[in-house]
Amino acid sequence: MVDKLHYNTTLSQTFSPCGNYMVAGNIYGELAVFDIENVLNPPDGVTLPMKAISHFMAPRDEQICSLAKTEKFLIVGTVGEITGWDWSTIGNNKHPKLSWTIQIPVSRESYEKPDVNAMVVSENEATGMTMLYAGCGDKKIHVFSLEDGKHIRTMEGHEDYIHSIHNQGNQLVSAGEDGSVRLWDLRQKSLTAVIVPHTQPKVERPSLGKWVGDAALSEDWLVCGGGPRLSLWHLRTMDVMASFPDVEDSGLHVTRFHEDKIIAGGTAPHLYHLSLTGDISAQVQVSATTVFSVCIQESPHHVMCIAGSSPHIDVCTNFNYRDQILSFA
């Protein structure tokens, strides 16, 4: 029998609200819980790589496409479904409490359940309600109230499935297989701008396709990448200000800002740290042949976890190099 974890792919990770646990979800519907304090300060005699302290399965063993959190719940996005798990029951417990389930509405044109590829939790300032935004494989961003689980609305515009969503204040950015990056105003509930990176000569890479794997926002900038090259865009003008040819990759799935740096990863042997002008400040060796998830926490532990197509997850405390390796098993 083939050990399926040898072919493991971890698509998403998140830290617990207390910061002492990290949860990772894989394509087999399995969630692994790691004790971060023990990872960073391993007891004498512990065999490396360190293993998870517990595992549990998503309903129907559906692949874990995305993870998010609130103070009370670990939120798990699978295929056609989002579930909420009580954080107080997660840790060494192999049977944590499933608190609620949300079904993604299925259109009349298609009975296929969409993957929940990305999620963002945001509080509505006007109403005080906590909202969950889910970027899905049906080309839509579905918006739910976490107060009662009701489906509030959909945000439509993408012409193919959505890879990622991130927010910065009241702005949400989405990136999709259709090659577009879309900006949304969460207060006005409207689309405000669209960029199409593969139409830009200094960004396009026709051999890798037009898809955009990830996009992220700062106050003034947008960074994105996928088939097109890693690129930096000015939010006021929506012009591409820089591309980063020194990043050697065959497609990007993670692009984000951290402090004054850009972090980028994908099908590449390293996770890159770059300045906004393109200078590479660090190339972190990674276990995964393709990186799909980077999870960063500042407190109580300064730590970054890097996961993807590998049974291992890389851990960095000084973000310029790998300190530890975790095993999903």
C-alpha positions as a LaTeX table, in Angstrom:
\begin{tabular}{lrrr}
\hline
Residue & $x$ (\AA) & $y$ (\AA) & $z$ (\AA) \\
\hline
Met1 & 0.00 & 0.00 & 0.00 \\
Val2 & 1.34 & 3.39 & $-1.02$ \\
Asp3 & 1.73 & 5.85 & 1.85 \\
Lys4 & $-0.51$ & 8.68 & 0.70 \\
Leu5 & 1.25 & 11.22 & 2.95 \\
His6 & 4.35 & 10.73 & 0.80 \\
Tyr7 & 2.32 & 12.52 & $-1.87$ \\
Asn8 & 0.85 & 15.03 & 0.56 \\
Thr9 & $-0.12$ & 18.54 & $-0.46$ \\
Thr10 & $-0.97$ & 21.13 & 2.19 \\
Leu11 & $-3.04$ & 23.96 & 0.73 \\
Ser12 & $-3.66$ & 26.07 & 3.82 \\
Gln13 & $-2.52$ & 26.84 & 7.37 \\
Thr14 & $-3.58$ & 29.11 & 10.22 \\
Phe15 & $-2.54$ & 29.87 & 13.80 \\
Ser16 & $-4.89$ & 29.59 & 16.75 \\
Pro17 & $-6.06$ & 32.87 & 18.36 \\
Cys18 & $-3.79$ & 32.19 & 21.37 \\
Gly19 & $-0.86$ & 31.68 & 19.00 \\
Asn20 & 0.26 & 28.42 & 20.57 \\
Tyr21 & $-1.07$ & 26.10 & 17.88 \\
Met22 & $-0.79$ & 25.92 & 14.12 \\
Val23 & $-3.33$ & 23.96 & 12.08 \\
Ala24 & $-2.62$ & 22.72 & 8.56 \\
Gly25 & $-5.06$ & 21.06 & 6.16 \\
Asn26 & $-4.23$ & 18.69 & 3.30 \\
Ile27 & $-5.83$ & 17.36 & 0.12 \\
Tyr28 & $-6.98$ & 14.18 & 1.90 \\
Gly29 & $-9.31$ & 16.06 & 4.24 \\
Glu30 & $-6.96$ & 15.76 & 7.20 \\
Leu31 & $-6.18$ & 18.55 & 9.66 \\
Ala32 & $-2.94$ & 18.40 & 11.65 \\
Val33 & $-2.43$ & 20.38 & 14.86 \\
Phe34 & 1.09 & 21.44 & 15.88 \\
Asp35 & 2.19 & 22.76 & 19.28 \\
Ile36 & 4.23 & 25.82 & 18.26 \\
Glu37 & 5.88 & 26.30 & 21.63 \\
Asn38 & 7.23 & 22.74 & 21.55 \\
Val39 & 8.25 & 23.17 & 17.92 \\
Leu40 & 10.32 & 26.25 & 18.71 \\
Asn41 & 11.72 & 24.79 & 21.94 \\
Pro42 & 11.82 & 21.02 & 21.35 \\
Pro43 & 12.21 & 18.86 & 24.46 \\
Asp44 & 15.37 & 16.78 & 24.79 \\
Gly45 & 15.24 & 13.51 & 22.92 \\
Val46 & 12.55 & 14.56 & 20.44 \\
Thr47 & 13.04 & 13.04 & 16.99 \\
Leu48 & 13.06 & 15.48 & 14.10 \\
Pro49 & 11.11 & 16.34 & 12.04 \\
Met50 & 8.53 & 16.99 & 14.75 \\
Lys51 & 5.07 & 15.55 & 14.25 \\
Ala52 & 1.60 & 16.91 & 14.88 \\
Ile53 & 0.15 & 16.46 & 18.36 \\
Ser54 & $-3.23$ & 15.47 & 16.91 \\
His55 & $-5.15$ & 14.94 & 13.67 \\
Phe56 & $-8.82$ & 15.09 & 12.76 \\
Met57 & $-10.80$ & 14.76 & 9.55 \\
Ala58 & $-13.11$ & 17.12 & 7.71 \\
Pro59 & $-16.64$ & 15.82 & 7.07 \\
Arg60 & $-16.69$ & 13.31 & 4.17 \\
Asp61 & $-12.88$ & 13.51 & 3.98 \\
Glu62 & $-13.12$ & 16.37 & 1.45 \\
Gln63 & $-9.85$ & 18.14 & 0.66 \\
Ile64 & $-9.02$ & 21.15 & 2.83 \\
Cys65 & $-8.89$ & 24.04 & 0.36 \\
Ser66 & $-8.63$ & 26.96 & 2.80 \\
Leu67 & $-8.54$ & 27.88 & 6.48 \\
Ala68 & $-9.54$ & 31.01 & 8.41 \\
Lys69 & $-10.31$ & 31.83 & 12.03 \\
Thr70 & $-12.22$ & 33.89 & 14.53 \\
Glu71 & $-11.60$ & 34.07 & 18.28 \\
Lys72 & $-14.02$ & 31.18 & 18.80 \\
Phe73 & $-13.78$ & 29.07 & 15.66 \\
Leu74 & $-11.36$ & 27.41 & 13.28 \\
Ile75 & $-13.04$ & 27.83 & 9.89 \\
Val76 & $-12.43$ & 25.11 & 7.31 \\
Gly77 & $-13.24$ & 25.47 & 3.61 \\
Thr78 & $-13.62$ & 22.23 & 1.67 \\
Val79 & $-15.68$ & 21.31 & $-1.43$ \\
Gly80 & $-19.05$ & 23.04 & $-1.36$ \\
Glu81 & $-18.95$ & 23.47 & 2.39 \\
Ile82 & $-17.52$ & 25.57 & 5.23 \\
Thr83 & $-17.35$ & 24.24 & 8.77 \\
Gly84 & $-16.63$ & 25.90 & 12.10 \\
Trp85 & $-14.76$ & 24.06 & 14.86 \\
Asp86 & $-14.59$ & 25.16 & 18.49 \\
Trp87 & $-11.01$ & 26.30 & 19.23 \\
Ser88 & $-11.38$ & 25.35 & 22.89 \\
Thr89 & $-11.68$ & 21.69 & 21.85 \\
Ile90 & $-8.67$ & 21.72 & 19.48 \\
Gly91 & $-5.24$ & 20.65 & 20.71 \\
Asn92 & $-4.46$ & 17.13 & 21.86 \\
Asn93 & $-8.12$ & 16.27 & 21.32 \\
Lys94 & $-8.60$ & 13.88 & 18.36 \\
His95 & $-12.32$ & 14.63 & 18.27 \\
Pro96 & $-12.79$ & 18.41 & 18.36 \\
Lys97 & $-16.28$ & 19.86 & 18.37 \\
Leu98 & $-17.87$ & 20.67 & 15.02 \\
Ser99 & $-20.01$ & 23.73 & 15.87 \\
Trp100 & $-21.62$ & 24.72 & 12.57 \\
Thr101 & $-21.78$ & 24.06 & 8.83 \\
Ile102 & $-22.45$ & 26.39 & 5.90 \\
Gln103 & $-23.29$ & 25.09 & 2.42 \\
Ile104 & $-22.15$ & 27.05 & $-0.63$ \\
Pro105 & $-25.20$ & 27.75 & $-2.83$ \\
Val106 & $-25.15$ & 25.73 & $-6.06$ \\
Ser107 & $-26.35$ & 27.42 & $-9.25$ \\
Arg108 & $-29.12$ & 25.95 & $-11.37$ \\
Glu109 & $-26.73$ & 25.72 & $-14.33$ \\
Ser110 & $-24.31$ & 23.46 & $-12.45$ \\
Tyr111 & $-24.89$ & 20.86 & $-9.77$ \\
Glu112 & $-21.17$ & 20.56 & $-9.09$ \\
Lys113 & $-20.10$ & 21.78 & $-5.67$ \\
Pro114 & $-17.38$ & 24.47 & $-5.88$ \\
Asp115 & $-14.09$ & 24.38 & $-4.00$ \\
Val116 & $-13.80$ & 27.03 & $-1.28$ \\
Asn117 & $-10.33$ & 28.18 & $-2.35$ \\
Ala118 & $-9.86$ & 31.19 & $-0.06$ \\
Met119 & $-11.57$ & 32.85 & 2.90 \\
Val120 & $-11.41$ & 36.20 & 4.67 \\
Val121 & $-13.09$ & 37.17 & 7.95 \\
Ser122 & $-13.97$ & 40.86 & 8.28 \\
Glu123 & $-16.11$ & 42.89 & 10.66 \\
Asn124 & $-18.69$ & 45.21 & 9.14 \\
Glu125 & $-18.03$ & 48.58 & 10.81 \\
Ala126 & $-21.54$ & 49.86 & 10.17 \\
Thr127 & $-23.43$ & 46.89 & 11.62 \\
Gly128 & $-20.81$ & 45.27 & 13.84 \\
Met129 & $-21.55$ & 41.95 & 12.16 \\
Thr130 & $-18.72$ & 39.51 & 11.44 \\
Met131 & $-18.71$ & 38.58 & 7.78 \\
Leu132 & $-17.07$ & 35.64 & 6.02 \\
Tyr133 & $-15.98$ & 36.10 & 2.40 \\
Ala134 & $-15.37$ & 32.87 & 0.46 \\
Gly135 & $-13.66$ & 32.88 & $-2.94$ \\
Cys136 & $-14.85$ & 29.79 & $-4.75$ \\
Gly137 & $-14.52$ & 27.60 & $-7.81$ \\
Asp138 & $-17.86$ & 28.83 & $-9.20$ \\
Lys139 & $-16.23$ & 32.21 & $-10.09$ \\
Lys140 & $-17.99$ & 33.95 & $-7.18$ \\
Ile141 & $-17.14$ & 35.42 & $-3.81$ \\
His142 & $-19.90$ & 34.32 & $-1.43$ \\
Val143 & $-20.57$ & 36.50 & 1.61 \\
Phe144 & $-21.99$ & 34.99 & 4.80 \\
Ser145 & $-22.91$ & 36.39 & 8.20 \\
Leu146 & $-21.11$ & 34.48 & 10.93 \\
Glu147 & $-23.78$ & 35.61 & 13.38 \\
Asp148 & $-26.35$ & 33.20 & 11.92 \\
Gly149 & $-24.69$ & 31.57 & 8.89 \\
Lys150 & $-26.98$ & 33.29 & 6.39 \\
His151 & $-25.86$ & 33.82 & 2.81 \\
Ile152 & $-25.89$ & 37.61 & 2.39 \\
Arg153 & $-24.85$ & 38.13 & $-1.23$ \\
Thr154 & $-22.43$ & 37.16 & $-3.97$ \\
Met155 & $-19.72$ & 39.29 & $-5.56$ \\
Glu156 & $-19.48$ & 38.45 & $-9.26$ \\
Gly157 & $-17.14$ & 39.43 & $-12.08$ \\
His158 & $-14.51$ & 36.72 & $-12.43$ \\
Glu159 & $-14.89$ & 34.55 & $-15.52$ \\
Asp160 & $-13.18$ & 31.48 & $-14.07$ \\
Tyr161 & $-12.51$ & 30.04 & $-10.63$ \\
Ile162 & $-11.04$ & 32.22 & $-7.90$ \\
His163 & $-7.63$ & 31.32 & $-6.48$ \\
Ser164 & $-7.26$ & 33.81 & $-3.64$ \\
Ile165 & $-8.81$ & 36.69 & $-1.73$ \\
His166 & $-7.19$ & 39.06 & 0.79 \\
Asn167 & $-8.33$ & 42.25 & 2.45 \\
Gln168 & $-6.75$ & 45.46 & 3.67 \\
Gly169 & $-9.23$ & 47.43 & 5.73 \\
Asn170 & $-12.35$ & 47.89 & 3.62 \\
Gln171 & $-10.70$ & 46.80 & 0.40 \\
Leu172 & $-10.78$ & 43.22 & $-0.82$ \\
Val173 & $-8.61$ & 41.87 & $-3.64$ \\
Ser174 & $-9.34$ & 38.68 & $-5.56$ \\
Ala175 & $-7.20$ & 36.78 & $-8.07$ \\
Gly176 & $-8.42$ & 34.18 & $-10.51$ \\
Glu177 & $-7.78$ & 31.63 & $-13.21$ \\
Asp178 & $-9.25$ & 34.11 & $-15.72$ \\
Gly179 & $-6.07$ & 36.21 & $-15.43$ \\
Ser180 & $-7.71$ & 39.13 & $-13.66$ \\
Val181 & $-7.14$ & 40.78 & $-10.29$ \\
Arg182 & $-10.20$ & 42.57 & $-8.95$ \\
Leu183 & $-10.56$ & 45.20 & $-6.23$ \\
Trp184 & $-13.76$ & 45.48 & $-4.22$ \\
Asp185 & $-15.03$ & 48.11 & $-1.77$ \\
Leu186 & $-16.59$ & 46.23 & 1.14 \\
Arg187 & $-18.52$ & 49.30 & 2.32 \\
Gln188 & $-20.09$ & 50.08 & $-1.05$ \\
Lys189 & $-20.30$ & 46.35 & $-1.91$ \\
Ser190 & $-18.96$ & 47.14 & $-5.35$ \\
Leu191 & $-16.16$ & 46.38 & $-7.80$ \\
Thr192 & $-13.79$ & 49.34 & $-7.99$ \\
Ala193 & $-10.96$ & 48.27 & $-10.31$ \\
Val194 & $-9.66$ & 45.44 & $-12.49$ \\
Ile195 & $-6.12$ & 44.73 & $-13.62$ \\
Val196 & $-5.08$ & 42.06 & $-16.11$ \\
Pro197 & $-1.36$ & 41.34 & $-15.58$ \\
His198 & $-0.83$ & 39.05 & $-18.57$ \\
Thr199 & $-1.60$ & 41.94 & $-20.95$ \\
Gln200 & 1.49 & 43.81 & $-19.73$ \\
Pro201 & 4.61 & 43.06 & $-21.83$ \\
Lys202 & 7.04 & 43.20 & $-18.89$ \\
Val203 & 4.84 & 40.90 & $-16.81$ \\
Glu204 & 3.43 & 38.37 & $-19.28$ \\
Arg205 & 4.79 & 34.82 & $-19.50$ \\
Pro206 & 2.68 & 33.13 & $-22.20$ \\
Ser207 & 4.30 & 29.75 & $-21.65$ \\
Leu208 & 2.97 & 29.68 & $-18.07$ \\
Gly209 & $-0.51$ & 31.01 & $-18.83$ \\
Lys210 & $-2.55$ & 33.99 & $-17.70$ \\
Trp211 & $-3.81$ & 32.68 & $-14.31$ \\
Val212 & $-3.09$ & 34.73 & $-11.18$ \\
Gly213 & $-2.40$ & 32.57 & $-8.13$ \\
Asp214 & $-2.37$ & 35.26 & $-5.46$ \\
Ala215 & $-2.66$ & 39.00 & $-4.87$ \\
Ala216 & $-2.28$ & 41.13 & $-1.75$ \\
Leu217 & $-2.67$ & 44.76 & $-0.70$ \\
Ser218 & $-0.85$ & 47.33 & 1.38 \\
Glu219 & $-2.00$ & 50.91 & 1.86 \\
Asp220 & $-0.45$ & 52.05 & $-1.42$ \\
Trp221 & 0.49 & 48.94 & $-3.34$ \\
Leu222 & $-0.81$ & 45.71 & $-4.82$ \\
Val223 & 1.42 & 42.71 & $-5.47$ \\
Cys224 & 0.42 & 39.69 & $-7.55$ \\
Gly225 & 1.81 & 36.76 & $-9.48$ \\
Gly226 & 0.91 & 33.45 & $-11.06$ \\
Gly227 & 1.56 & 32.57 & $-14.67$ \\
Pro228 & 2.50 & 36.23 & $-15.18$ \\
Arg229 & 5.66 & 37.39 & $-13.44$ \\
Leu230 & 5.63 & 38.75 & $-9.88$ \\
Ser231 & 4.64 & 42.42 & $-10.21$ \\
Leu232 & 3.97 & 45.52 & $-8.11$ \\
Trp233 & 1.10 & 47.90 & $-8.92$ \\
His234 & 0.28 & 51.37 & $-7.59$ \\
Leu235 & $-3.23$ & 51.47 & $-6.13$ \\
Arg236 & $-3.99$ & 55.07 & $-7.07$ \\
Thr237 & $-3.02$ & 54.81 & $-10.73$ \\
Met238 & $-3.44$ & 51.04 & $-11.16$ \\
Asp239 & $-0.23$ & 51.08 & $-13.21$ \\
Val240 & 2.38 & 48.34 & $-13.01$ \\
Met241 & 5.38 & 49.94 & $-11.32$ \\
Ala242 & 7.80 & 47.00 & $-11.25$ \\
Ser243 & 8.25 & 43.38 & $-12.27$ \\
Phe244 & 10.74 & 41.02 & $-10.67$ \\
Pro245 & 12.65 & 38.95 & $-13.25$ \\
Asp246 & 15.19 & 37.77 & $-10.64$ \\
Val247 & 12.53 & 35.56 & $-9.04$ \\
Glu248 & 13.09 & 32.18 & $-10.66$ \\
Asp249 & 9.79 & 30.32 & $-10.65$ \\
Ser250 & 7.45 & 28.34 & $-12.85$ \\
Gly251 & 4.28 & 29.89 & $-11.42$ \\
Leu252 & 3.46 & 31.69 & $-8.16$ \\
His253 & 0.80 & 30.75 & $-5.61$ \\
Val254 & 1.83 & 33.03 & $-2.71$ \\
Thr255 & 2.44 & 36.78 & $-2.96$ \\
Arg256 & 2.10 & 39.07 & 0.04 \\
Phe257 & 3.52 & 41.98 & 1.97 \\
His258 & 5.28 & 41.58 & 5.28 \\
Glu259 & 6.64 & 44.71 & 6.96 \\
Asp260 & 8.58 & 46.48 & 4.19 \\
Lys261 & 9.13 & 43.34 & 2.10 \\
Ile262 & 7.36 & 41.25 & $-0.53$ \\
Ile263 & 7.18 & 37.50 & 0.05 \\
Ala264 & 6.69 & 35.25 & $-2.98$ \\
Gly265 & 6.57 & 31.49 & $-3.43$ \\
Gly266 & 5.27 & 28.84 & $-5.78$ \\
Thr267 & 6.89 & 26.32 & $-8.08$ \\
Ala268 & 10.43 & 27.23 & $-7.08$ \\
Pro269 & 13.16 & 25.86 & $-4.77$ \\
His270 & 12.99 & 28.94 & $-2.53$ \\
Leu271 & 10.60 & 31.34 & $-0.85$ \\
Tyr272 & 11.73 & 34.82 & $-1.88$ \\
His273 & 11.92 & 37.98 & 0.23 \\
Leu274 & 12.26 & 41.15 & $-1.85$ \\
Ser275 & 12.31 & 44.89 & $-1.40$ \\
Leu276 & 9.76 & 46.96 & $-3.31$ \\
Thr277 & 12.53 & 47.85 & $-5.74$ \\
Gly278 & 13.23 & 44.19 & $-6.48$ \\
Asp279 & 16.35 & 43.49 & $-4.43$ \\
Ile280 & 16.28 & 39.92 & $-3.09$ \\
Ser281 & 17.06 & 40.00 & 0.62 \\
Ala282 & 16.56 & 36.28 & 1.31 \\
Gln283 & 15.95 & 32.99 & $-0.46$ \\
Val284 & 14.58 & 30.48 & 2.04 \\
Gln285 & 15.05 & 26.85 & 1.07 \\
Val286 & 11.73 & 25.00 & 1.08 \\
Ser287 & 10.72 & 21.34 & 1.28 \\
Ala288 & 7.76 & 21.66 & $-1.10$ \\
Thr289 & 8.24 & 21.44 & $-4.85$ \\
Thr290 & 5.37 & 23.95 & $-5.02$ \\
Val291 & 4.53 & 26.31 & $-2.14$ \\
Phe292 & 0.79 & 26.88 & $-1.66$ \\
Ser293 & 0.66 & 28.40 & 1.83 \\
Val294 & 2.70 & 30.80 & 3.94 \\
Cys295 & 1.42 & 31.56 & 7.44 \\
Ile296 & 3.00 & 34.32 & 9.57 \\
Gln297 & 2.55 & 35.18 & 13.23 \\
Glu298 & 4.24 & 37.95 & 15.23 \\
Ser299 & 3.08 & 37.18 & 18.77 \\
Pro300 & 3.37 & 35.32 & 21.11 \\
His301 & 5.82 & 33.52 & 18.81 \\
His302 & 7.57 & 35.19 & 15.88 \\
Val303 & 7.24 & 32.42 & 13.33 \\
Met304 & 6.54 & 31.68 & 9.66 \\
Cys305 & 5.35 & 28.30 & 8.36 \\
Ile306 & 5.73 & 27.32 & 4.69 \\
Ala307 & 3.73 & 24.44 & 3.20 \\
Gly308 & 2.80 & 22.92 & $-0.14$ \\
Ser309 & 3.38 & 19.77 & $-2.15$ \\
Ser310 & 5.38 & 17.90 & 0.49 \\
Pro311 & 4.77 & 15.83 & 3.62 \\
His312 & 6.88 & 18.44 & 5.43 \\
Ile313 & 6.22 & 22.02 & 6.59 \\
Asp314 & 9.12 & 24.43 & 7.00 \\
Val315 & 9.35 & 26.67 & 10.07 \\
Cys316 & 11.30 & 29.95 & 10.26 \\
Thr317 & 11.80 & 32.17 & 13.30 \\
Asn318 & 14.37 & 34.35 & 11.60 \\
Phe319 & 12.46 & 34.66 & 8.35 \\
Asn320 & 15.68 & 34.58 & 6.31 \\
Tyr321 & 16.32 & 30.85 & 6.76 \\
Arg322 & 14.65 & 27.58 & 7.77 \\
Asp323 & 14.99 & 26.59 & 11.45 \\
Gln324 & 12.79 & 23.52 & 11.71 \\
Ile325 & 10.90 & 20.99 & 9.63 \\
Leu326 & 7.53 & 19.56 & 10.68 \\
Ser327 & 6.01 & 16.30 & 9.49 \\
Phe328 & 2.31 & 16.18 & 8.60 \\
Ala329 & 2.15 & 12.54 & 9.71 \\
\hline
\end{tabular}
